[in-house]
Amino acid sequence: MEGATAPSIRRRPAGSAVRPALVLLAALSLALAVAVGAAALGGPVEPAWFGLLFPMVGTAYVGSGLLAWYRRPANRTGPLLVAAGLVGHVAGFELTGVPGLREVGFFCSLLPIAAILHLVLAFPTGRLTTRPARLLATAGYVLLVGGDPVFWGLPPGALAAAATTKTYGAIAVLLATAVLLGHRFRRAAPAQRRTLAPLYVFGVLTIVYIVVAANLLPPLFGVDLATVSATQVLAIGLIPFAFAAGVLRGGFARAAALEDLGSWLARGDRDPAAVRAAVADTLGDPSAQVVFPVDDGYVDAAGGPVAPGRGRAVTPVRLDGGPVAAIVHAAVADAAHVEAVGGVVAIALDRQRLVAELLASRARVTEAADAERRRIARDLHDGIQARLVLLRLQAAGSVDADPGAVVAGLDRAIDELRQLVHGVMPAMLVENGLGAAVEDLADRLPVPTAVEVPPDDDLSPAVQTTAYFVVAEALSNAVKHADASRIGVRIHRDGSDLHLEVRDDGRGGAHVGGHGGLRGARDRVEALGGRFHVADLPGGGTRLQVGLPCGS
């Protein structure tokens, strides 16, 4: 059942395939950190330890990013953190006295701030999924590339213009970012908000602090610029830990990456409960369900009916353009991500769909059989049994009756019993086979009916019974609902399959749905592994086609 507790799923770490590349990036980061630290310690900056802050912060970004990348290779937050860390290393060259490298450091000195803005806008997937997010991230890089205009060597007028542009541009970007994040926060589910709130607040406040600290802290609190700069760098250094934790443990991304899910599925067949658990894990939504579409709704993997609750969205899972299943999830989830997860599990769910549909059909057949048994018991109790009890009393002399009345009563009881037996299993079918029973049905109809049935061979009782009741239901629909004036029935054997077709020239419009007779007929067919198709004919009327496996 979908509600059952799924077994624990142990999977190989998702980033195993990218491990060599991550090792190379770690080596590159370490080499840069050592180079920047050594150059800064021998440079003109005082105190000397301040030169170590940039490589330390850069290492924090790269280390957090490598961990997130290894654990969630499909999530781009890890690569973003690594890139920000490498840029942070390069920015540290501004504290060295090495010509050329110092200018490169100045050029990149503010890019870590743009990287933080990018991380905030791209969380939790690491992707800028909307146009406003892409515009804001681009504006951040444009505004901050090149570092502080003070080091550009501009004339006073141009310097003032550049500084004003950067300041007001940064304010505009921050305000727009706050609005966008507020909109995302309102749409998020409560569990997701618990992850988003601290990250959004911490990220935005860090950017604000970096931008305004140098102008506000010295005059307000008498703090020297070296201390302010150190606190700014340290504030930047705390960012990667928060975002890496959000990717690995947050409400959005408890799940394994899509590649992890795909490789897990590729290692063997998975039972429905395990697939549902993996889908829920990948989406970060423990209540996510996998359901399968049927005519009047959805069923779970066990064939039981499922009704998506309020506040839930249903995303179809498609294979070769057609729906094979659906994922029920939180309404605020990223639809593109849900569709991507569905694409990974589509083949596995298509196999499960066939089983679910068969189980649902068998459940309906069982339900119909139980209802039929209850009807028979009721008819026997209320009709024939009561009549036989009365006849016994009459025959015993307990109740006055002439012998003729007793005989007449027995005849009526026998007739009722015969009709009851015919409803359960027609005597013509039992005694003479499918062909004779179908011809008998046609002879009873008020509408001319042509019947083409081959001589019976070795058809099993189950196949004959199913074929008979399908034909009976189709003929009944044609007469009662379609107002047909002509009907044709054709049954033939083709190899290991029995094919039957019923045509009429009525008004059409027949469909399988709800709990009607055609639904029951289709359930009988599918319970035997057969095929059932009903459709309107182009010139009017209806055609029902059925294929039943019957052995070779």
ROLO-907114 format. One line per 8 residues: number of its first residue (from 1); their letters; for each residue x, y, z of C-alpha. Coordinates in Angstrom, 2 decimals, decimal comma, padded with zeros to 5 digits. Layout:
N
NUM = A = X:Y:Z | ...
// end
This chain:
552
1 = MEGATAPS = 000,00:000,00:000,00 | 001,12:003,58:-000,63 | 000,66:004,42:003,00 | 002,92:001,61:004,18 | 006,32:002,39:005,58 | 008,92:001,87:002,90 | 012,08:000,00:003,66 | 015,26:001,98:004,15
9 = IRRRPAGS = 017,02:002,57:000,86 | 020,80:002,45:000,90 | 022,42:003,88:-002,16 | 025,95:004,45:-003,31 | 027,03:008,09:-002,86 | 025,71:010,13:-005,76 | 028,99:011,80:-006,59 | 031,04:008,67:-007,15
17 = AVRPALVL = 031,14:009,34:-010,90 | 032,53:012,87:-010,45 | 034,98:012,02:-007,65 | 038,16:012,37:-009,80 | 037,13:015,85:-010,94 | 036,36:016,88:-007,37 | 039,78:015,67:-006,22 | 041,44:017,80:-008,92
25 = LAALSLAL = 039,41:020,84:-007,88 | 040,39:020,29:-004,26 | 044,06:020,14:-005,26 | 043,69:023,33:-007,33 | 042,02:025,12:-004,43 | 044,72:024,03:-002,00 | 047,46:025,21:-004,36 | 045,80:028,60:-004,80
33 = AVAVGAAA = 045,23:028,98:-001,06 | 048,89:028,26:-000,31 | 050,04:030,64:-003,05 | 047,75:033,46:-001,91 | 048,61:032,95:001,78 | 052,35:032,90:001,15 | 052,22:035,98:-001,08 | 050,00:037,88:001,37
41 = LGGPVEPA = 052,21:037,11:004,37 | 055,16:038,56:002,51 | 053,18:041,53:001,23 | 052,63:045,06:002,49 | 049,38:044,40:004,39 | 049,33:044,94:008,15 | 048,58:043,02:010,26 | 050,12:040,13:008,36
49 = WFGLLFPM = 047,48:037,61:009,53 | 044,83:039,58:007,63 | 046,32:038,19:004,41 | 045,31:034,69:005,48 | 041,59:035,49:005,68 | 040,96:035,33:001,94 | 042,49:031,86:001,42 | 040,73:030,62:004,56
57 = VGTAYVGS = 037,34:031,87:003,34 | 038,01:030,57:-000,16 | 038,86:027,15:001,29 | 035,61:027,18:003,30 | 033,64:027,81:000,09 | 035,48:025,16:-001,90 | 035,28:022,54:000,85 | 031,55:023,08:001,42
65 = GLLAWYRR = 030,94:023,13:-002,30 | 032,85:019,91:-002,93 | 030,84:018,14:-000,22 | 027,54:019,40:-001,64 | 028,66:018,54:-005,18 | 029,67:015,03:-004,16 | 026,44:014,35:-002,31 | 024,13:016,10:-004,79
73 = PANRTGPL = 025,80:016,18:-008,21 | 022,59:017,24:-009,98 | 022,28:020,28:-007,72 | 024,30:023,26:-008,92 | 024,76:024,80:-005,48 | 027,94:022,75:-005,01 | 029,59:023,98:-008,23 | 028,52:027,55:-007,39
81 = LVAAGLVG = 030,18:027,34:-003,99 | 033,38:025,91:-005,51 | 033,49:028,65:-008,15 | 032,93:031,31:-005,49 | 035,75:029,84:-003,40 | 038,19:029,85:-006,31 | 037,27:033,47:-007,09 | 037,79:034,25:-003,40
89 = HVAGFELT = 041,30:032,80:-003,61 | 042,06:034,97:-006,63 | 040,59:038,04:-004,88 | 043,13:037,49:-002,10 | 045,91:038,50:-004,48 | 044,86:042,15:-003,92 | 046,65:041,95:-000,55 | 049,96:040,96:-002,13
97 = GVPGLREV = 052,59:043,29:-003,46 | 053,03:041,23:-006,64 | 052,46:043,37:-009,74 | 049,85:041,91:-012,06 | 048,45:039,54:-009,44 | 047,48:042,50:-007,25 | 045,47:044,04:-010,11 | 043,74:040,72:-010,78
105 = GFFCSLLP = 042,83:040,58:-007,08 | 041,42:044,13:-007,20 | 039,35:043,19:-010,25 | 037,81:040,17:-008,44 | 037,63:041,62:-004,94 | 033,84:042,22:-004,93 | 032,83:039,16:-006,95 | 032,31:037,01:-003,80
113 = IAAILHLV = 029,41:039,35:-002,95 | 027,89:038,71:-006,39 | 028,38:034,98:-005,79 | 026,43:035,22:-002,52 | 023,60:037,01:-004,34 | 023,66:034,27:-006,99 | 023,49:031,56:-004,30 | 020,53:033,20:-002,58
121 = LAFPTGRL = 018,62:033,60:-005,85 | 019,42:030,07:-007,04 | 018,64:028,18:-003,84 | 017,71:025,32:-003,47 | 018,55:023,86:-006,89 | 021,50:026,09:-007,73 | 019,63:027,12:-010,89 | 018,23:030,52:-011,78
129 = TTRPARLL = 014,84:029,20:-012,85 | 013,03:032,51:-013,46 | 013,79:035,52:-015,61 | 013,79:038,00:-012,66 | 016,33:035,82:-010,83 | 018,59:035,68:-013,90 | 018,36:039,46:-014,38 | 019,20:040,19:-010,75
137 = ATAGYVLL = 022,15:037,80:-010,68 | 023,51:039,29:-013,91 | 023,07:042,82:-012,54 | 025,02:041,81:-009,42 | 027,98:040,57:-011,42 | 027,94:043,63:-013,71 | 027,87:046,02:-010,75 | 030,58:044,28:-008,74
145 = VGGDPVFW = 033,06:043,12:-011,35 | 036,17:045,32:-011,35 | 036,19:045,88:-007,59 | 036,03:049,26:-005,86 | 036,18:052,25:-008,29 | 038,68:053,89:-005,93 | 041,36:051,64:-007,42 | 040,44:052,38:-011,05
153 = GLPPGALA = 042,54:055,56:-011,27 | 039,60:057,62:-012,53 | 039,35:061,42:-012,47 | 037,34:062,73:-009,48 | 034,17:063,35:-011,53 | 034,19:059,92:-013,18 | 035,06:058,28:-009,88 | 032,09:059,90:-008,16
161 = AAATTKTY = 029,78:058,83:-010,98 | 031,04:055,24:-010,89 | 030,73:055,06:-007,12 | 027,18:056,49:-007,20 | 026,16:054,04:-009,92 | 027,50:051,09:-007,96 | 025,90:052,24:-004,70 | 022,42:052,94:-006,04
169 = GAIAVLLA = 022,58:049,94:-008,35 | 023,44:047,69:-005,40 | 020,53:049,16:-003,38 | 018,12:048,54:-006,26 | 019,33:044,97:-006,72 | 019,03:044,26:-002,98 | 015,48:045,65:-002,81 | 014,38:043,68:-005,88
177 = TAVLLGHR = 016,01:040,56:-004,45 | 014,15:041,03:-001,16 | 010,83:041,33:-003,03 | 011,53:038,19:-005,10 | 012,59:036,18:-002,06 | 009,50:037,33:-000,16 | 007,31:036,08:-003,01 | 009,07:032,69:-002,98
185 = FRRAAPAQ = 008,77:032,49:000,78 | 005,01:033,06:000,70 | 004,58:030,25:-001,83 | 006,71:027,76:000,10 | 005,31:025,01:002,30 | 005,85:025,31:006,08 | 008,63:022,70:006,06 | 010,40:024,55:003,25
193 = RRTLAPLY = 010,04:027,89:005,02 | 012,01:026,57:007,96 | 014,93:026,08:005,57 | 014,41:029,23:003,51 | 013,95:031,74:006,33 | 017,41:031,56:007,95 | 019,19:031,26:004,61 | 017,40:034,20:003,03
201 = VFGVLTIV = 017,79:036,42:006,07 | 021,43:035,47:006,62 | 022,32:035,90:002,95 | 020,64:039,28:002,50 | 021,91:040,67:005,83 | 025,45:039,54:004,97 | 025,33:041,41:001,68 | 023,91:044,51:003,38
209 = YIVVAANL = 026,58:044,34:006,08 | 029,39:044,05:003,54 | 028,05:047,00:001,55 | 027,42:049,43:004,42 | 029,80:048,34:007,20 | 032,78:050,37:006,00 | 030,67:053,56:005,90 | 028,72:053,09:009,17
217 = LPPLFGVD = 030,85:051,21:011,73 | 033,89:053,56:011,96 | 031,92:056,78:012,63 | 029,28:055,10:014,83 | 031,44:052,78:016,94 | 034,98:053,98:016,32 | 036,02:050,68:014,74 | 039,12:050,82:012,53
225 = LATVSATQ = 038,83:049,83:008,88 | 041,11:046,77:009,29 | 038,73:045,30:011,85 | 035,71:046,15:009,69 | 037,35:044,46:006,71 | 038,16:041,37:008,77 | 034,54:041,06:009,97 | 033,30:041,47:006,40
233 = VLAIGLIP = 035,53:038,67:005,17 | 034,50:036,42:008,06 | 030,81:037,13:007,37 | 031,37:036,05:003,80 | 033,09:032,92:005,10 | 030,03:031,76:007,04 | 027,81:031,72:003,95 | 028,98:028,42:002,36
241 = FAFAAGVL = 028,31:026,36:005,48 | 024,72:027,57:005,66 | 024,01:026,88:001,99 | 025,74:023,50:001,94 | 023,69:022,45:004,98 | 020,55:023,66:003,24 | 021,32:021,58:000,16 | 022,21:018,44:002,11
249 = RGGFARAA = 019,67:018,57:004,93 | 017,10:021,22:004,06 | 013,41:020,68:003,44 | 013,94:021,14:-000,29 | 016,75:018,67:-000,79 | 016,67:015,72:001,55 | 016,38:013,74:-001,60 | 019,16:012,20:-003,58
257 = ALEDLGSW = 020,07:013,85:-006,86 | 018,39:012,75:-010,07 | 021,53:010,93:-011,15 | 021,57:009,10:-007,85 | 017,96:008,07:-008,33 | 018,63:006,90:-011,88 | 021,67:004,84:-010,93 | 019,77:003,29:-008,03
265 = LARGDRDP = 016,94:002,25:-010,36 | 019,41:000,89:-012,92 | 020,87:-001,58:-010,45 | 017,77:-003,78:-010,45 | 014,00:-004,01:-010,18 | 012,52:-002,07:-007,28 | 009,28:-002,78:-005,50 | 006,56:-000,07:-005,52
273 = AAVRAAVA = 007,09:000,93:-001,88 | 010,81:001,49:-002,47 | 010,19:003,55:-005,62 | 007,62:005,69:-003,82 | 010,09:006,27:-000,97 | 012,86:007,18:-003,42 | 010,58:009,63:-005,26 | 009,54:011,23:-001,98
281 = DTLGDPSA = 013,18:011,42:-000,91 | 014,25:013,01:-004,18 | 011,51:015,63:-003,96 | 012,16:016,35:-000,31 | 008,44:015,73:000,32 | 007,89:012,73:002,64 | 004,16:012,71:001,85 | 004,63:012,42:-001,93
289 = QVVFPVDD = 002,74:009,54:-003,53 | 002,97:007,62:-006,79 | -000,46:006,91:-008,30 | -001,75:005,43:-011,54 | -004,57:006,89:-013,65 | -007,72:004,87:-014,26 | -011,01:005,87:-015,86 | -012,56:007,45:-012,79
297 = GYVDAAGG = -009,52:008,64:-010,82 | -006,29:007,20:-009,48 | -005,20:003,98:-007,81 | -002,08:003,10:-005,85 | 000,33:000,29:-006,65 | -001,96:-002,19:-004,89 | -004,94:-001,17:-007,03 | -006,69:000,74:-004,23
305 = PVAPGRGR = -008,39:004,09:-004,97 | -006,46:007,26:-004,11 | -007,87:010,80:-003,82 | -005,27:013,63:-003,75 | -005,94:015,86:-000,75 | -006,29:019,62:-000,55 | -003,16:021,60:-001,15 | -001,69:018,81:-003,24
313 = AVTPVRLD = -000,70:018,93:-006,90 | -000,73:016,06:-009,37 | 002,05:015,96:-011,97 | 001,69:013,36:-014,76 | 004,56:010,99:-015,46 | 004,80:010,44:-019,21 | 006,48:007,81:-021,32 | 006,53:008,10:-025,13
321 = GGPVAAIV = 004,10:011,01:-024,84 | 001,44:009,15:-022,88 | 000,68:009,26:-019,15 | 001,75:006,13:-017,27 | 001,52:007,42:-013,71 | 001,36:010,60:-011,65 | 003,15:012,05:-008,65 | 001,05:013,66:-005,91
329 = HAAVADAA = 003,14:016,29:-004,14 | 003,08:019,63:-002,34 | 001,50:022,29:-004,54 | 004,48:024,67:-004,16 | 007,09:022,18:-005,35 | 009,18:023,03:-008,39 | 007,10:021,58:-011,25 | 010,11:021,20:-013,52
337 = HVEAVGGV = 011,94:019,22:-010,85 | 008,93:016,97:-010,26 | 008,68:016,32:-014,01 | 012,39:015,51:-014,10 | 011,98:013,00:-011,28 | 009,01:011,50:-013,13 | 011,13:011,16:-016,25 | 013,74:009,17:-014,34
345 = VAIALDRQ = 011,23:006,71:-012,85 | 008,86:006,55:-015,86 | 009,98:003,13:-017,12 | 009,81:001,57:-013,66 | 006,38:003,10:-013,07 | 005,13:001,88:-016,44 | 005,81:-001,69:-015,34 | 004,12:-001,04:-012,02
353 = RLVAELLA = 001,15:000,56:-013,80 | 000,31:-002,70:-015,56 | 000,29:-004,52:-012,23 | -001,75:-001,77:-010,54 | -004,35:-001,78:-013,31 | -004,62:-005,57:-013,15 | -005,00:-005,48:-009,36 | -007,62:-002,75:-009,62
361 = SRARVTEA = -009,52:-004,76:-012,24 | -009,38:-007,90:-010,11 | -010,54:-005,93:-007,09 | -013,54:-004,68:-009,05 | -014,25:-008,19:-010,36 | -014,10:-009,52:-006,80 | -016,37:-006,72:-005,61 | -018,84:-007,45:-008,41
369 = ADAERRRI = -018,73:-011,17:-007,63 | -019,41:-010,47:-003,95 | -022,33:-008,24:-004,87 | -023,67:-010,96:-007,17 | -023,39:-013,54:-004,41 | -025,29:-011,25:-002,05 | -027,99:-010,76:-004,69 | -028,32:-014,53:-005,18
377 = ARDLHDGI = -028,52:-015,11:-001,43 | -031,18:-012,40:-001,11 | -033,22:-013,80:-004,02 | -032,98:-017,32:-002,61 | -033,99:-016,20:000,86 | -036,76:-013,80:-000,07 | -038,14:-015,71:-003,04 | -037,53:-019,40:-003,57
385 = QARLVLLR = -036,79:-020,32:000,04 | -039,94:-018,64:001,33 | -041,99:-020,29:-001,42 | -040,54:-023,75:-000,68 | -041,21:-023,38:003,06 | -044,84:-022,56:002,30 | -045,12:-025,50:-000,10 | -043,67:-027,84:002,52
393 = LQAAGSVD = -046,25:-026,69:005,03 | -048,97:-027,18:002,45 | -047,72:-030,66:001,55 | -047,55:-031,62:005,24 | -051,13:-030,49:005,77 | -050,19:-027,72:008,15 | -051,74:-025,22:005,76 | -054,88:-025,90:003,75
401 = ADPGAVVA = -054,14:-026,26:000,03 | -055,32:-028,46:-002,81 | -052,77:-030,66:-004,58 | -053,06:-028,60:-007,78 | -051,98:-025,45:-005,98 | -048,98:-027,26:-004,51 | -047,92:-028,50:-007,94 | -048,37:-025,03:-009,45
409 = GLDRAIDE = -046,29:-023,58:-006,63 | -043,54:-026,11:-007,27 | -043,54:-025,25:-010,98 | -043,16:-021,54:-010,19 | -040,33:-022,27:-007,76 | -038,56:-024,39:-010,36 | -038,99:-021,61:-012,95 | -037,58:-019,00:-010,55
417 = LRQLVHGV = -034,66:-021,29:-009,75 | -034,01:-021,85:-013,44 | -033,98:-018,08:-014,08 | -031,65:-017,54:-011,15 | -029,23:-020,19:-012,40 | -029,37:-018,72:-015,91 | -028,35:-015,31:-014,53 | -025,34:-016,87:-012,83
425 = MPAMLVEN = -024,28:-019,21:-015,62 | -026,57:-019,75:-018,62 | -027,38:-023,42:-019,16 | -026,88:-023,00:-022,91 | -023,29:-021,90:-022,32 | -022,57:-024,73:-019,88 | -024,19:-027,44:-021,96 | -023,56:-026,34:-025,56
433 = GLGAAVED = -020,60:-023,93:-025,49 | -019,92:-020,34:-026,47 | -021,21:-020,43:-030,05 | -024,63:-021,80:-029,19 | -024,98:-019,46:-026,21 | -024,18:-016,36:-028,30 | -026,64:-017,46:-031,03 | -029,26:-017,97:-028,32
441 = LADRLPVP = -028,63:-014,41:-027,10 | -029,02:-013,06:-030,63 | -032,28:-014,96:-031,17 | -033,79:-013,33:-028,09 | -033,09:-009,77:-029,28 | -035,76:-007,56:-030,89 | -033,10:-006,25:-033,32 | -031,77:-008,23:-036,34
449 = TAVEVPPD = -028,40:-009,60:-035,26 | -025,89:-011,35:-037,49 | -023,67:-013,83:-035,67 | -020,42:-015,31:-036,96 | -019,06:-017,83:-034,48 | -016,73:-020,73:-035,35 | -017,30:-024,20:-033,89 | -016,07:-024,47:-030,31
457 = DDLSPAVQ = -012,71:-026,14:-029,81 | -010,64:-026,23:-026,66 | -011,56:-022,85:-025,14 | -011,30:-022,87:-021,36 | -014,44:-022,27:-019,28 | -013,02:-018,96:-018,05 | -012,48:-017,66:-021,60 | -015,92:-018,83:-022,76
465 = TTAYFVVA = -017,63:-017,26:-019,75 | -015,82:-013,94:-020,16 | -016,51:-013,82:-023,90 | -020,19:-014,63:-023,33 | -020,77:-011,90:-020,73 | -018,87:-009,32:-022,81 | -021,09:-010,07:-025,83 | -024,18:-010,01:-023,61
473 = EALSNAVK = -023,26:-006,59:-022,22 | -022,50:-005,18:-025,69 | -025,82:-006,47:-027,08 | -027,70:-005,05:-024,11 | -026,11:-001,63:-024,58 | -026,85:-001,64:-028,31 | -030,55:-002,35:-027,71 | -031,21:-000,32:-024,55
481 = HADASRIG = -029,01:002,75:-025,04 | -027,89:003,03:-028,66 | -031,28:002,45:-030,39 | -029,50:000,23:-032,90 | -031,41:-001,22:-035,85 | -028,74:-003,75:-036,80 | -026,09:-005,58:-034,79 | -023,22:-007,80:-035,83
489 = VRIHRDGS = -021,25:-010,24:-033,70 | -018,05:-011,88:-034,93 | -015,88:-014,28:-032,89 | -012,79:-015,96:-034,29 | -009,60:-017,61:-033,12 | -006,23:-016,28:-034,26 | -003,33:-018,32:-032,97 | -003,31:-018,15:-029,21
497 = DLHLEVRD = -005,91:-015,37:-028,96 | -009,68:-015,33:-029,19 | -010,99:-012,17:-030,87 | -014,53:-010,92:-030,63 | -016,16:-007,88:-032,17 | -019,63:-006,42:-031,69 | -020,85:-003,67:-034,04 | -024,07:-001,70:-034,11
505 = DGRGGAHV = -025,49:001,20:-036,13 | -026,85:003,11:-033,14 | -026,16:006,60:-031,87 | -022,73:005,76:-030,41 | -021,28:007,48:-027,36 | -020,51:004,31:-025,41 | -017,65:004,68:-022,95 | -016,05:002,79:-020,10
513 = GGHGGLRG = -016,34:004,59:-016,80 | -017,74:004,53:-013,30 | -019,23:001,21:-012,33 | -021,34:000,47:-015,42 | -021,68:-002,75:-017,35 | -018,89:-001,99:-019,81 | -016,54:-001,31:-016,91 | -017,37:-004,71:-015,46
521 = ARDRVEAL = -016,89:-006,33:-018,87 | -013,49:-004,71:-019,27 | -012,50:-005,82:-015,78 | -013,37:-009,41:-016,67 | -011,21:-009,17:-019,81 | -008,24:-007,56:-018,06 | -008,41:-010,08:-015,24 | -007,55:-012,71:-017,88
529 = GGRFHVAD = -004,78:-010,52:-019,34 | -006,87:-009,54:-022,36 | -007,38:-006,34:-024,35 | -010,58:-004,26:-024,41 | -011,39:-001,39:-026,76 | -014,65:000,42:-027,47 | -015,05:003,35:-029,86 | -017,54:005,16:-032,05
537 = LPGGGTRL = -017,49:004,35:-035,77 | -016,93:007,20:-038,24 | -020,32:006,80:-039,92 | -022,22:006,24:-036,69 | -022,58:003,35:-034,32 | -020,23:001,61:-031,93 | -017,58:-001,08:-032,23 | -016,36:-003,12:-029,29
545 = QVGLPCGS = -013,24:-005,23:-029,77 | -011,79:-007,72:-027,32 | -008,79:-010,02:-027,43 | -008,51:-012,87:-024,94 | -005,45:-015,10:-024,54 | -006,55:-018,70:-024,71 | -003,35:-020,70:-025,20 | -002,02:-022,30:-028,34
// end
